[in-house]
């Protein structure tokens, strides 16, 4: 998330996947969420959550995002990625579809 520009060609008209860093290590089949989507990864535990919120809000406001799919672990710190996304969406006037998938600590897809 830190290195992603606010506006970029890969974000234009994109189905965006926001994935927590650890999801790729917990579930080797994470590719099913990534194919034909633009991907941003981040860790809400290790990085500044307010910066994530501001950056994501700016990305939403400056690009034609079609949908957002948040993929996060079932641990409490990871759920902040979903909260940040929900807050960013509610603070914009954009009507963007939001989907979620939770990865269990054993690597299974819970939803």
C-alpha positions in Angstrom: 0.0 0.0 0.0 2.8 2.3 0.8 4.3 2.2 -2.7 1.1 2.4 -4.7 0.5 5.7 -6.4 -2.8 7.4 -5.9 -3.5 7.4 -9.7 -2.1 4.7 -12.0 -3.2 3.0 -15.2 -3.7 -0.3 -13.5 -6.3 1.3 -11.2 -8.4 2.7 -14.0 -11.6 0.7 -14.4 -10.3 -1.9 -12.0 -11.6 -4.7 -9.9 -9.3 -4.1 -7.0 -8.1 -6.8 -4.5 -6.8 -5.5 -1.2 -4.9 -8.4 0.4 -3.2 -8.6 3.8 0.5 -9.5 3.5 0.2 -12.8 5.3 -2.7 -14.2 3.2 -0.4 -15.3 0.4 1.7 -17.3 2.9 -1.3 -18.8 4.6 -3.2 -19.9 1.5 -1.2 -21.0 -1.5 -4.3 -20.8 -3.7 -4.6 -17.0 -3.2 -4.2 -16.7 -7.0 -7.9 -17.4 -7.4 -8.5 -13.9 -6.1 -5.8 -12.2 -8.0 -6.5 -13.2 -11.6 -7.6 -10.4 -13.9 -7.7 -8.0 -10.9 -5.5 -5.1 -9.8 -3.8 -6.0 -6.5 -2.7 -3.9 -3.5 -1.2 -5.6 -0.5 -0.5 -4.2 3.0 -0.4 -5.0 6.7 -2.6 -2.9 8.9 -0.7 -4.1 12.0 2.7 -3.0 10.9 1.9 0.1 8.9 0.1 3.3 9.7 -3.7 2.7 9.5 -4.5 6.3 9.0 -2.1 6.6 6.0 -3.8 3.5 4.6 -7.2 5.1 5.0 -6.1 8.4 3.4 -4.4 6.6 0.5 -7.3 4.2 -0.2 -9.8 7.1 0.0 -7.7 9.0 -2.6 -7.4 5.9 -4.8 -11.2 5.5 -4.8 -11.8 9.2 -5.5 -9.2 9.4 -8.3 -9.8 6.2 -10.2 -12.8 4.4 -11.7 -12.8 1.5 -9.3 -15.5 -1.1 -10.2 -15.2 -3.3 -7.1 -13.1 -4.0 -4.1 -12.4 -7.4 -2.7 -10.7 -7.4 0.7 -8.8 -10.7 1.5 -7.6 -10.8 5.1 -6.7 -13.3 7.9 -9.1 -14.2 10.6 -6.9 -12.6 13.3 -8.0 -9.3 14.9 -5.2 -7.1 13.5 -6.0 -8.2 9.9 -9.7 -7.3 10.2 -8.6 -3.6 10.3 -8.0 -3.8 6.6 -11.7 -4.4 6.1 -12.6 -1.6 8.5 -10.2 0.8 6.7 -11.8 -0.1 3.4 -15.4 0.3 4.7 -14.5 3.7 6.2 -12.9 4.9 3.0 -15.9 3.8 1.0 -18.3 5.5 3.4 -16.3 8.7 3.2 -16.6 8.9 -0.6 -19.6 9.4 -2.9 -18.6 6.4 -5.0 -20.9 3.3 -5.2 -18.5 0.5 -5.3 -19.2 -3.2 -4.7 -17.4 -4.6 -1.7 -16.6 -8.3 -1.3 -14.6 -10.0 1.5 -12.8 -13.3 2.0 -11.4 -14.4 5.3 -8.5 -16.8 5.4 -8.4 -19.0 8.4 -5.2 -19.5 10.5 -5.0 -23.0 8.9 -5.1 -21.5 5.4 -8.7 -22.4 4.6 -11.0 -19.9 3.0 -13.7 -19.2 5.5 -16.0 -17.0 3.4 
